[in-house]
Amino acid sequence: MDGVGKKAGLSDEGATDLGQDRPHSARMYDYYLGGKTNYAVDREAAEAVIQQFPPIVTAARINRAYMHRAVHFLAAECGIRQFLDIGTGIPTAPNLHEVAQAVDARCKVAYVDTDPIVLAYADSLLTSAPEGETSYLEASVTDPESVIEAVKEDGCISFDEPVALTLHALLHFVPDEQDAYGAVDRLLDELAPGSCLSLSHCTGDFAPESWQAIVDLYTQRGTPAQVRSHAEVLRFFDRLDLVDPGLVVAHRWRPVPASGPSLVTDADASLYAGVATKR
């Protein structure tokens, strides 16, 4: 029997617009990963990105592998038992709660997203171990107060105890005019001492022309985007203590022994990642 799983703060599913007439970053990411939860318009947009930067498929898989390693680290070595995953995206096994609950079945995970197709497939995010709990909340990182309110109303996780805030492949879709730094700061304000932040973020440091073209493609199709430099991504961790090896290209963050991070170039990954703790 599965543990507690619930959807909270959601609109009437019968009236949901799945946006099949326009590409969405979550469904494009699903396509890069070889998933099936995408439409022709997503595949067309994703193929345009692949034409500009063929390693984007590799980068997506590196990001997913980083998530697995980071969540395992947070649960196994940092002792975190609560996770707030914002920008969840379309479920792709193993999901975050499965990684965390493999370490300790009592882990609780609150998933947050605004894409209606994520809602449509959210049931697979709610298959918690009996000892733990998962929840799906509708809110946006660009409105951190809505995230905080939804979490408090839902009750799956408590801000009175340490929480791992996970923002994986999300903030490059929050340009400066939407105050990405302010949103992260507000969320961190709410977290108890001992909490952690895990973040991954695309960068144009290694292939600036290709990534500017990618940003343009996303923006032209209705998804604002902004890649950031190492120094700009590092700013998200200003108030925190980065754990070793710091903010690095994602495939170099605590790689699995014999996984061979040298087999992929930093330019192919073009993704920074890091984990930090809050005093």
C-alpha positions in Angstrom: 0.0 0.0 0.0 1.3 3.4 -0.9 1.8 6.2 1.6 0.0 9.4 1.7 -0.2 11.3 -1.6 -2.4 14.2 -2.5 -2.9 17.1 -4.9 -3.5 20.5 -3.3 -4.4 23.9 -4.5 -5.4 22.8 -7.9 -7.9 24.1 -10.3 -10.7 22.1 -11.9 -9.0 19.4 -14.0 -11.9 19.3 -16.4 -11.3 22.9 -17.4 -7.5 22.5 -17.7 -5.8 23.8 -20.8 -3.0 21.4 -21.6 -1.4 23.9 -24.1 -1.1 21.5 -26.9 -0.9 24.4 -29.4 2.3 25.8 -27.9 5.6 24.3 -26.8 6.4 24.0 -23.1 9.8 23.7 -21.5 8.8 20.8 -19.3 7.5 18.8 -22.3 10.6 19.7 -24.4 12.8 18.4 -21.5 10.8 15.2 -21.5 11.5 14.9 -25.3 15.3 15.4 -24.7 15.1 12.6 -22.1 13.4 10.3 -24.6 10.0 10.5 -22.9 6.6 10.2 -24.5 4.7 13.0 -22.7 5.1 15.7 -25.3 3.2 17.0 -28.4 4.3 17.7 -32.0 4.7 21.4 -31.2 7.1 20.4 -28.3 9.1 18.1 -30.6 9.4 20.7 -33.3 10.7 23.3 -30.8 13.0 20.8 -29.2 14.4 19.7 -32.6 15.1 23.4 -33.3 17.2 23.6 -30.1 19.0 20.3 -30.9 19.9 21.8 -34.3 21.5 24.7 -32.5 23.2 22.6 -29.8 23.1 18.9 -30.3 24.6 18.2 -26.8 21.3 19.5 -25.2 20.2 15.9 -25.0 23.3 15.0 -23.1 22.9 18.1 -20.9 19.3 17.0 -20.0 20.5 13.5 -19.0 23.4 15.0 -17.0 20.9 17.2 -15.1 18.7 14.2 -14.3 21.7 12.1 -13.1 22.8 15.1 -11.0 19.4 15.2 -9.3 19.6 11.6 -8.4 23.1 12.0 -6.8 22.2 15.2 -5.0 19.0 13.9 -3.5 20.7 10.7 -2.4 23.5 12.9 -0.8 20.9 15.1 0.9 19.1 12.2 2.4 22.0 9.9 3.2 24.7 12.3 4.2 22.8 15.5 5.3 20.0 13.6 7.1 17.3 15.6 5.2 13.9 14.0 5.4 11.8 16.8 3.8 12.1 17.9 0.2 10.5 20.9 -1.5 10.9 20.3 -5.3 9.9 23.4 -7.3 9.6 23.1 -11.1 9.0 19.4 -10.9 8.4 18.7 -14.5 6.9 15.6 -16.1 7.4 12.5 -14.0 10.4 10.4 -15.1 11.4 7.4 -13.0 13.0 7.3 -10.6 11.3 10.4 -9.3 12.8 12.5 -6.5 10.7 10.9 -3.8 11.8 7.4 -4.9 15.5 8.3 -4.6 14.9 9.9 -1.2 12.7 7.1 0.2 15.2 4.5 -1.0 17.5 6.0 1.7 14.7 6.5 4.3 11.1 5.5 3.6 9.9 8.2 6.0 11.0 11.0 3.6 8.3 13.5 2.7 8.3 15.4 -0.7 6.2 18.3 -1.8 6.3 18.7 -5.5 5.4 22.2 -7.0 4.7 23.1 -10.6 2.3 25.1 -12.7 2.3 23.1 -16.0 -1.1 21.5 -16.4 0.3 18.5 -18.1 2.5 17.9 -15.0 -0.8 17.9 -13.0 -2.3 15.5 -15.5 0.5 13.0 -14.9 1.1 13.8 -11.2 -0.3 10.5 -9.9 3.1 8.8 -10.4 4.6 11.5 -8.2 2.2 10.6 -5.4 3.2 6.9 -5.0 4.9 7.4 -1.6 6.3 4.6 0.5 3.8 3.8 3.3 6.1 5.4 5.9 6.5 8.7 4.0 4.3 11.2 2.2 4.2 13.0 -1.1 2.1 16.0 -2.3 1.6 17.9 -5.5 1.0 21.7 -5.2 0.2 24.2 -7.9 2.3 27.4 -7.5 5.1 29.2 -9.2 8.7 30.1 -8.1 8.1 33.5 -9.5 5.5 34.0 -6.7 7.4 32.6 -3.7 4.6 33.7 -1.3 2.2 31.4 -3.2 4.6 28.5 -2.8 5.0 29.2 0.9 1.3 29.5 1.5 0.6 26.3 -0.5 3.1 24.3 1.5 1.8 25.6 4.8 -1.8 24.9 3.9 -1.0 21.4 2.6 1.0 20.3 5.6 3.1 17.6 3.8 6.3 19.2 5.0 7.0 21.6 7.8 9.2 24.7 7.7 9.9 24.2 11.4 12.3 21.3 10.5 15.1 21.2 7.9 14.0 21.1 4.3 15.9 20.5 1.1 14.8 23.1 -1.5 15.5 21.7 -4.9 15.5 23.9 -8.0 16.8 21.7 -10.8 16.9 23.1 -14.3 14.4 25.8 -13.3 16.0 29.2 -12.8 17.2 29.6 -16.3 13.5 30.0 -17.1 13.3 32.9 -14.6 15.0 35.9 -16.1 16.2 38.8 -14.1 13.1 40.9 -14.7 11.1 38.2 -12.8 13.5 38.5 -9.8 15.0 35.0 -9.6 17.4 36.0 -6.9 14.6 37.6 -4.8 12.5 34.5 -5.2 15.2 32.2 -4.0 16.1 34.5 -1.1 12.4 34.6 0.0 12.2 30.8 0.0 15.4 30.5 1.9 14.1 32.9 4.5 11.3 30.4 5.3 13.6 27.4 5.8 14.9 26.3 9.2 18.6 26.2 10.0 20.1 22.9 8.7 18.1 23.2 5.5 19.8 22.8 2.1 19.5 24.1 -1.4 20.3 22.0 -4.5 20.3 23.9 -7.7 21.2 23.3 -11.4 21.3 26.0 -14.0 22.2 26.1 -17.7 25.1 28.4 -18.7 26.5 30.0 -21.8 30.0 30.1 -20.4 31.3 27.4 -22.8 29.3 28.0 -25.9 27.9 31.5 -25.8 26.6 31.8 -29.3 24.8 28.5 -29.2 23.2 29.3 -25.9 22.1 32.8 -27.0 20.4 31.1 -30.0 18.7 28.6 -27.6 17.5 31.5 -25.4 16.1 33.2 -28.4 14.3 30.0 -29.5 12.6 29.5 -26.2 11.7 33.2 -25.9 10.2 33.4 -29.4 8.0 30.4 -28.5 6.7 32.0 -25.4 9.1 30.8 -22.7 11.3 33.5 -21.2 14.8 32.2 -20.6 18.2 33.5 -19.4 21.4 31.5 -19.0 23.8 32.7 -16.4 27.6 32.7 -15.9 29.3 30.8 -13.1 29.5 34.0 -11.0 25.8 34.7 -11.6 24.7 31.2 -10.6 27.0 31.4 -7.5 25.0 34.4 -6.3 22.0 32.1 -5.5 24.2 30.6 -2.8 25.5 33.8 -1.3 23.8 33.2 2.1 24.7 29.5 2.3 27.7 27.2 2.8 28.5 25.2 -0.3 29.5 21.6 0.2 32.4 20.1 -1.7 33.1 20.4 -4.6 31.3 23.7 -4.7 29.5 25.0 -7.8 30.8 23.0 -10.7 29.7 21.7 -14.0 27.0 19.1 -13.1 28.7 15.9 -14.3 31.7 16.9 -12.0 29.5 17.1 -8.9 30.4 14.0 -6.8 30.4 11.6 -9.8 29.7 8.0 -9.2 33.0 6.1 -9.1 34.0 4.9 -12.6 31.2 6.9 -14.3 33.9 8.8 -16.2 33.0 12.5 -16.1 35.9 13.1 -18.5 33.8 11.3 -21.2 31.6 14.4 -21.5 33.1 17.9 -22.0 32.1 20.9 -19.9 30.7 22.5 -23.0 28.5 19.5 -23.7 27.1 19.7 -20.2 26.8 23.5 -20.0 25.1 23.2 -16.7 26.3 24.3 -13.3 25.2 22.5 -10.1 25.8 22.7 -6.4 24.4 21.9 -3.0 24.7 24.2 0.0 23.5 24.3 3.6 21.8 27.0 5.7 23.3 27.8 9.1 
